[in-house]
Amino acid sequence: MKRGVIILFAGLIILLFGVQCTFLEKQFPKTFKKQTYILDLEGIKNRGFIRAAVDNNSTGFYIYRGRRMGYEYELLRDLAKRLNVQLNLVLVSDIDKAFEYLKDGRVDIIAMNLEMHPDREISTAFTLPLGKISTVLVSRDGPHSIKAWDELEADTIHVRQGAIYKSQLCKIKDSLQVNFTVLESPLHEETLIDQVAEGSIRYTLADQNIALANATYYEGLDISWKVTQSEDVAWVVRDNSPKLLSTVNQWIEDKQREFIPMLYAKYFLNTKNSYFRSTSPFSSLAGNRISVYDELIQEGAGELGWDWRLLASLVYKESRFDTTATSYAGAKGLLQLMPVTLERFGVENPNDPNQSLMGGIRYLRYLDKFWLERVPETNERIKFVLASYNIGHGHVEDAWRLALKYGANTRSWKDVSTYLELKSDPDYYRDPIVKSGFAKGHLAVNYVKDVMNIFESYKALVTP
């Protein structure tokens, strides 16, 4: 009897908390709804960086002679400066995936010129317009150029998947009763334009800006046929980030008069520069080279055991690949070594790229050996090495000692960098364990962030 009561009681519990859970969720969905990812402006500032989804194309984001460029990139860099945070870019070629990333919190903003369409407003919010763009049909000059929609009867138009293009064409098909086929492709607009230029497909659609940029280096493209008139385009944030939206909108209002038109002219109206940036072997759009010194850098990175793109990031940060660069403090060469360091590591001619780079490699190897036992993990140690290269290993060692004193993780750059930033505070730089005194440690911390951000961009856009 007692056993039967226990079984009955257990069954009731299962019924109440197991089976009836589904019923309760249906009746009160808001009560049991999984909380969505929320990170508004304050959270982004506390984190220290904003994550933006961008497109790798001839207008959005690319590498040219080691420099990060692009219309959206320069806009985002200015926005990050306004927010006083670092900029982290996430390359997303699939527009639908960009919206997925936004909704689940992997990015905070989609920085693509997207038309303000109601279908895209679920759980998201458009910013103020950054400009107007029309959609154009891209074809080759000659028999495939069209003067009326009915000339496309029984033909096929290839369009980028997830873009607004299919919807635009379907409206035209329905309203004009023209029987053409629309095929969606996972390929980017620019790749589809390549295929039009090569003759493997006849037609595609693209934003007029992208079409104009590509027409500068493809002879014989016809981009004169407009699919839509100029429509507003904007960026996108989550609808649960109202403060971020408000701040971005204010930034857009402030920049509409001068900054945004200036960038537009730089990337879309200067066709000569656009051509060189898009076709250069030192552009991630057309080649896989960062600089004329890639082979030297690859050799030096091999001696360090580094990814060569990381060393290239350091060289870019130091000298922009200019062998004659000299800093206000007297640092010279590709890796900007000070005179005493040049002498110590055997560099007689700092303007000689080979001597300058190999002297810097020897110095980096010295710093790596200095930190090897204290920071065994390679990826963490690289950050200690970079900070030491910038500010001197004595200051970084002071921060390491402070971290040890206060019980922080001395093998973690995140922990040690906190104390490096505190080396401008007399309560810390006057501590007896601090040997090198005052330092503007935050500059070295930002230096490491900058180099690593450049490295992330090079990794995304340049193959090993």
Sequence and secondary structure as in RCSB ss.txt:
>XXXX:A:sequence
MKRGVIILFAGLIILLFGVQCTFLEKQFPKTFKKQTYILDLEGIKNRGFIRAAVDNNSTGFYIYRGRRMGYEYEL
LRDLAKRLNVQLNLVLVSDIDKAFEYLKDGRVDIIAMNLEMHPDREISTAFTLPLGKISTVLVSRDGPHSIKAWD
ELEADTIHVRQGAIYKSQLCKIKDSLQVNFTVLESPLHEETLIDQVAEGSIRYTLADQNIALANATYYEGLDISW
KVTQSEDVAWVVRDNSPKLLSTVNQWIEDKQREFIPMLYAKYFLNTKNSYFRSTSPFSSLAGNRISVYDELIQEG
AGELGWDWRLLASLVYKESRFDTTATSYAGAKGLLQLMPVTLERFGVENPNDPNQSLMGGIRYLRYLDKFWLERV
PETNERIKFVLASYNIGHGHVEDAWRLALKYGANTRSWKDVSTYLELKSDPDYYRDPIVKSGFAKGHLAVNYVKD
VMNIFESYKALVTP
>XXXX:A:secstr
 HHHHHHHHHHHHHIIIIIHHHHHHHH HHHH        HHHHHHHTEEEEEE  STTT EEETTEEE HHHHH
HHHHHHHHTSEEEEEE   HHHHHHHHHTTS SEEEEEEE  GGG TTEEE S  EEE EEEEEESSTT  SSGG
GGTT EEEEETTSSHHHHHHHHHHHHT   EEEEESS HHHHHHHHHHTSSS EEEEHHHHHHHHTTSTTEEEEE
ESS  EEEEEEEETT HHHHHHHHHHHHHHTTTHHHHHHIIIII HHHHHHHHH TTBTTT S S TTHHHHHHH
HHHHT  HHHHHHHHHHHHTT TT B TT  BTTTTB HHHHHHTT S TTSHHHHHHHHHHHHHHHHHHHTTT 
 SHHHHHHHHHHHHHH HHHHHHHHHHHHHTT  TT HHHHHHHHHGGGSHHHHTSTT SS    HHHHHHHHHH
HHHHHHHHHHHS  
